[in-house]
């Protein structure tokens, strides 16, 4: 029995020795790997700082009286083009170019947009519903449903956009189509700085 105890003790010592040697070898490999990695990797840092300078970004919006057609009726293009327009001006007052989008947002419960004719140049017109629909809902306030893109473009430094918007009921619309109802819209201009 004493021989078995000595034998077990010797085996336990051999196992402990093997574990210590294994740990020593593992630590040696890790240390050599770290030293080798450090010897072959260098880090360089720039001597100057990076700089970005933003130009000024600002626009002004000037508007005239709104379009208000009381007791409106269907008009020919000639009559509609002779109405008083909603006059507005957008000016880029800074150094950065501005990309603009002129939207016409339609108030909830307005009569059908295909009954409304619009002109931006005072010489031609088209139905409001034939303009491109604006799908970016962040540009449409609560209480407004449809939104149309009337104009897009870019304004250089100190450039100005002046527009006269005329709206009227198209001549093909019957009295029954719009009887007792109204149509309301709001111009909204979104500006984004561009290069």
Secondary structure, DSSP 8 states (H G I E B T S, - for coil): -HHHHHHHHHHHHHHHHHHHHHHHHHHHHHHHHHHHHHHH------SS----------EEEEE------TT--EE-HHHHHTS--EEEEEEE-SSSEEEEEEEEEEETT---GGGEEEESSSS--EEGGGSEE---GGGS-TTEEEEEEEEEEEE-TT-EEEEEEEEEEETT--HHHHTT----EEEEEEEEEE-
